[in-house]
Amino acid sequence: MAAFKAEIDKRHGRPNRSDDEPVEKQMPNFNTTGLLAKESNKVEGTKVVLKYHEPPEARKPSPSHQWRLYIFKGQDVVQTIALSRQTCWLIGREAAVVDILVEHPSTSGQHVVVQFRAVKKKAKGEFGEEIKKEVVRPYVIDLESSNGTFLNGERLEQARYVEIRDKDVMKLGSSTREYVFMLPPKE
């Protein structure tokens, strides 16, 4: 009998088990691997995988808040972009996917995103009561870039939304260009 137990099971390539050892069956694993999501994040016609997807609270800003982005190189305005045209702006070096192309070698392919988001803010109602009002505000999020994103001289924490205020200045990596966010003056 002992010789029989030590025989190799030719079907499975392992020693036979005795009758007193129960065979453990491996249960199926239905956890997500991320491979399907990675494949669906590819930009059609390229091998580029997007690092960022808009959150459910993404909104276009109201017509009364016409945000603009002024790009400066030294004292000269290189470009002016009306940010209110869309909800999200991807900035970086990957020309196939970005909305605003930056050609400086210290910037990442997908460096940073400017995202308009609807958030609840406390406000005073008609009779002085406190109400929650939905407002659309611009935010910036660093997409885990190699050389960082700086807002008003301070390096942003990666993968965290930071609210943009009027006249904020953003710099990418070690580029000398400055990106200034502005609202038009109130008339």
VODRENMI-74383 format. One record per residue (C-alpha): residue in three letters; residue number from 1; y, x, z. Coordinates in nm, 4 decimals. Example, Ala and Ser with C-alpha at 12.3 -4.5 7.8 and 13.67 -1.06 7.14 Angstrom:
<sites>
("ALA"; 1; (-0.4500; 1.2300; 0.7800)),
("SER"; 2; (-0.1060; 1.3670; 0.7140)),
</sites>
This chain:
<sites>
("MET"; 1; (0.0000; 0.0000; 0.0000)),
("ALA"; 2; (0.2458; 0.2846; 0.0823)),
("ALA"; 3; (0.1975; 0.4351; -0.2589)),
("PHE"; 4; (0.2761; 0.0981; -0.4134)),
("LYS"; 5; (0.6042; 0.0715; -0.2171)),
("ALA"; 6; (0.7221; 0.4118; -0.3335)),
("GLU"; 7; (0.6724; 0.3305; -0.6987)),
("ILE"; 8; (0.9791; 0.3129; -0.9162)),
("ASP"; 9; (1.0617; -0.0281; -1.0528)),
("LYS"; 10; (1.0737; 0.0421; -1.4250)),
("ARG"; 11; (1.2996; -0.2574; -1.4958)),
("HIS"; 12; (1.5818; -0.1506; -1.2626)),
("GLY"; 13; (1.5236; 0.2279; -1.2263)),
("ARG"; 14; (1.5191; 0.2276; -0.8461)),
("PRO"; 15; (1.2468; 0.2390; -0.5792)),
("ASN"; 16; (1.0761; -0.0883; -0.4998)),
("ARG"; 17; (1.1867; -0.2494; -0.1744)),
("SER"; 18; (0.9423; -0.3670; 0.0848)),
("ASP"; 19; (0.9157; -0.7376; 0.1504)),
("ASP"; 20; (1.1026; -0.7162; 0.4804)),
("GLU"; 21; (1.4276; -0.5870; 0.3147)),
("PRO"; 22; (1.6299; -0.8715; 0.1631)),
("VAL"; 23; (1.7897; -0.7974; -0.1716)),
("GLU"; 24; (2.1674; -0.8275; -0.1555)),
("LYS"; 25; (2.3173; -0.9986; -0.4557)),
("GLN"; 26; (2.6637; -0.8976; -0.5638)),
("MET"; 27; (2.8992; -1.1923; -0.5705)),
("PRO"; 28; (3.1263; -1.2426; -0.8716)),
("ASN"; 29; (3.4801; -1.1069; -0.8334)),
("PHE"; 30; (3.7400; -1.3518; -0.9625)),
("ASN"; 31; (4.0420; -1.1523; -0.8436)),
("THR"; 32; (4.3081; -1.0712; -1.1005)),
("THR"; 33; (4.2997; -0.7246; -1.2541)),
("GLY"; 34; (4.6403; -0.7410; -1.4145)),
("LEU"; 35; (4.4998; -0.6427; -1.7540)),
("LEU"; 36; (4.5619; -0.9845; -1.9064)),
("ALA"; 37; (4.9203; -0.9905; -1.7730)),
("LYS"; 38; (4.9781; -0.6381; -1.8997)),
("GLU"; 39; (4.8603; -0.7375; -2.2452)),
("SER"; 40; (5.0801; -1.0483; -2.2455)),
("ASN"; 41; (5.3847; -0.8402; -2.1408)),
("LYS"; 42; (5.3705; -0.6305; -2.4580)),
("VAL"; 43; (5.6547; -0.6750; -2.7022)),
("GLU"; 44; (5.5207; -0.8056; -3.0311)),
("GLY"; 45; (5.4862; -0.5352; -3.2945)),
("THR"; 46; (5.5184; -0.2482; -3.0420)),
("LYS"; 47; (5.3141; -0.0801; -2.7707)),
("VAL"; 48; (5.5968; -0.1292; -2.5194)),
("VAL"; 49; (5.5098; -0.3198; -2.2011)),
("LEU"; 50; (5.8050; -0.4980; -2.0374)),
("LYS"; 51; (5.8702; -0.3987; -1.6759)),
("TYR"; 52; (6.0755; -0.7068; -1.5963)),
("HIS"; 53; (6.0458; -1.0829; -1.6294)),
("GLU"; 54; (6.3139; -1.3303; -1.5415)),
("PRO"; 55; (6.2753; -1.5173; -1.2119)),
("PRO"; 56; (6.2624; -1.8990; -1.2003)),
("GLU"; 57; (6.6199; -1.9107; -1.0650)),
("ALA"; 58; (6.7615; -1.7431; -1.3794)),
("ARG"; 59; (7.0630; -1.9361; -1.5175)),
("LYS"; 60; (7.3525; -1.8856; -1.7573)),
("PRO"; 61; (7.6844; -1.8534; -1.5782)),
("SER"; 62; (7.9292; -2.1402; -1.5977)),
("PRO"; 63; (8.1977; -2.1273; -1.8687)),
("SER"; 64; (8.4602; -2.0779; -1.5979)),
("HIS"; 65; (8.3006; -1.7427; -1.5023)),
("GLN"; 66; (8.3121; -1.5312; -1.8180)),
("TRP"; 67; (8.1770; -1.2003; -1.6891)),
("ARG"; 68; (8.2428; -0.8953; -1.9053)),
("LEU"; 69; (8.0960; -0.5464; -1.8973)),
("TYR"; 70; (8.3315; -0.2654; -1.9983)),
("ILE"; 71; (8.1608; 0.0632; -2.0848)),
("PHE"; 72; (8.3845; 0.3678; -2.0298)),
("LYS"; 73; (8.3348; 0.7258; -2.1405)),
("GLY"; 74; (8.6090; 0.9129; -1.9636)),
("GLN"; 75; (8.9295; 0.7103; -2.0084)),
("ASP"; 76; (8.8149; 0.5389; -2.3305)),
("VAL"; 77; (8.6506; 0.1957; -2.3514)),
("VAL"; 78; (8.3462; 0.2520; -2.5714)),
("GLN"; 79; (8.2193; -0.1071; -2.5739)),
("THR"; 80; (8.2932; -0.4481; -2.4236)),
("ILE"; 81; (8.0104; -0.6972; -2.3731)),
("ALA"; 82; (8.0482; -1.0658; -2.2860)),
("LEU"; 83; (7.7703; -1.0977; -2.0275)),
("SER"; 84; (7.7991; -1.4773; -2.0093)),
("ARG"; 85; (7.6193; -1.5175; -2.3435)),
("GLN"; 86; (7.2718; -1.4831; -2.1895)),
("THR"; 87; (7.0977; -1.4938; -1.8521)),
("CYS"; 88; (6.9572; -1.1418; -1.8503)),
("TRP"; 89; (7.0517; -0.7995; -1.9895)),
("LEU"; 90; (6.7995; -0.5150; -2.0031)),
("ILE"; 91; (6.9644; -0.1723; -2.0151)),
("GLY"; 92; (6.7884; 0.1521; -2.1041)),
("ARG"; 93; (6.6729; 0.3996; -2.3664)),
("GLU"; 94; (6.3834; 0.2007; -2.5242)),
("ALA"; 95; (6.5588; 0.0722; -2.8388)),
("ALA"; 96; (6.2780; -0.1719; -2.9251)),
("VAL"; 97; (6.3304; -0.3876; -2.6138)),
("VAL"; 98; (6.6680; -0.3276; -2.4479)),
("ASP"; 99; (6.9804; -0.5390; -2.4902)),
("ILE"; 100; (7.2185; -0.2513; -2.4155)),
("LEU"; 101; (7.1053; 0.0858; -2.5482)),
("VAL"; 102; (7.1825; 0.3986; -2.3447)),
("GLU"; 103; (7.0982; 0.7250; -2.5171)),
("HIS"; 104; (7.1449; 0.9647; -2.2251)),
("PRO"; 105; (6.8250; 1.1632; -2.1473)),
("SER"; 106; (6.8514; 1.0966; -1.7714)),
("THR"; 107; (6.8070; 0.7207; -1.8205)),
("SER"; 108; (6.4669; 0.5543; -1.8287)),
("GLY"; 109; (6.3340; 0.3495; -2.1185)),
("GLN"; 110; (6.3825; 0.0304; -1.9158)),
("HIS"; 111; (6.6305; 0.1443; -1.6533)),
("VAL"; 112; (6.8138; -0.1528; -1.5036)),
("VAL"; 113; (6.8619; -0.5283; -1.5497)),
("VAL"; 114; (7.1706; -0.7423; -1.5023)),
("GLN"; 115; (7.0405; -1.0880; -1.4086)),
("PHE"; 116; (7.2348; -1.4101; -1.3512)),
("ARG"; 117; (7.0665; -1.6112; -1.0741)),
("ALA"; 118; (7.1296; -1.9493; -0.9163)),
("VAL"; 119; (7.1640; -1.9129; -0.5394)),
("LYS"; 120; (7.2489; -2.1565; -0.2612)),
("LYS"; 121; (7.5793; -2.0868; -0.0879)),
("LYS"; 122; (7.7325; -2.2665; 0.2069)),
("ALA"; 123; (8.0503; -2.4539; 0.1260)),
("LYS"; 124; (8.2801; -2.7129; 0.2830)),
("GLY"; 125; (8.2400; -3.0689; 0.1577)),
("GLU"; 126; (8.5124; -3.3222; 0.0879)),
("PHE"; 127; (8.5268; -3.4264; 0.4543)),
("GLY"; 128; (8.4847; -3.0795; 0.6054)),
("GLU"; 129; (8.1077; -3.1016; 0.6397)),
("GLU"; 130; (7.8944; -2.8027; 0.5540)),
("ILE"; 131; (7.6954; -2.8393; 0.2330)),
("LYS"; 132; (7.4748; -2.6082; 0.0276)),
("LYS"; 133; (7.6040; -2.5599; -0.3222)),
("GLU"; 134; (7.4210; -2.3907; -0.6104)),
("VAL"; 135; (7.6237; -2.1139; -0.7728)),
("VAL"; 136; (7.5285; -1.8673; -1.0449)),
("ARG"; 137; (7.5972; -1.5039; -0.9573)),
("PRO"; 138; (7.5234; -1.1758; -1.1363)),
("TYR"; 139; (7.2787; -0.9328; -0.9793)),
("VAL"; 140; (7.1571; -0.5879; -1.0765)),
("ILE"; 141; (6.8030; -0.4589; -1.0214)),
("ASP"; 142; (6.6865; -0.1005; -1.0757)),
("LEU"; 143; (6.3488; -0.0988; -1.2535)),
("GLU"; 144; (6.2132; 0.1989; -1.0570)),
("SER"; 145; (6.4031; 0.4409; -1.2791)),
("SER"; 146; (6.3459; 0.8148; -1.2436)),
("ASN"; 147; (6.7081; 0.9162; -1.1847)),
("GLY"; 148; (6.8418; 0.6040; -1.0178)),
("THR"; 149; (7.1188; 0.3502; -1.0633)),
("PHE"; 150; (7.4444; 0.3824; -0.8723)),
("LEU"; 151; (7.6741; 0.0920; -0.7839)),
("ASN"; 152; (8.0166; 0.1957; -0.6542)),
("GLY"; 153; (7.8809; 0.5448; -0.5853)),
("GLU"; 154; (7.5795; 0.4334; -0.3803)),
("ARG"; 155; (7.2262; 0.4659; -0.5129)),
("LEU"; 156; (7.0513; 0.1299; -0.5425)),
("GLU"; 157; (6.7186; 0.0712; -0.3764)),
("GLN"; 158; (6.4527; 0.0315; -0.6450)),
("ALA"; 159; (6.3196; -0.3130; -0.7392)),
("ARG"; 160; (6.5808; -0.4923; -0.5213)),
("TYR"; 161; (6.8466; -0.7372; -0.6357)),
("VAL"; 162; (7.2026; -0.6432; -0.5445)),
("GLU"; 163; (7.4869; -0.8880; -0.6077)),
("ILE"; 164; (7.7576; -0.7696; -0.8451)),
("ARG"; 165; (8.1202; -0.8325; -0.7522)),
("ASP"; 166; (8.4322; -0.8256; -0.9664)),
("LYS"; 167; (8.5376; -0.4672; -1.0545)),
("ASP"; 168; (8.2072; -0.3071; -0.9442)),
("VAL"; 169; (8.1286; 0.0210; -1.1202)),
("MET"; 170; (7.7715; 0.1119; -1.2187)),
("LYS"; 171; (7.6401; 0.4522; -1.3327)),
("LEU"; 172; (7.2936; 0.5268; -1.4709)),
("GLY"; 173; (7.1160; 0.8512; -1.3838)),
("SER"; 174; (7.3403; 1.1516; -1.4443)),
("SER"; 175; (7.5259; 0.9914; -1.7368)),
("THR"; 176; (7.9046; 1.0169; -1.7234)),
("ARG"; 177; (7.9522; 0.6665; -1.8646)),
("GLU"; 178; (8.0781; 0.4028; -1.6266)),
("TYR"; 179; (7.9881; 0.0352; -1.6551)),
("VAL"; 180; (8.2582; -0.1860; -1.5036)),
("PHE"; 181; (8.1863; -0.5559; -1.4325)),
("MET"; 182; (8.4925; -0.7788; -1.4497)),
("LEU"; 183; (8.5934; -1.1416; -1.4503)),
("PRO"; 184; (8.8967; -1.2364; -1.6589)),
("PRO"; 185; (9.2162; -1.2801; -1.4551)),
("LYS"; 186; (9.2798; -1.6336; -1.3291)),
("GLU"; 187; (9.5621; -1.8053; -1.5149)),
</sites>
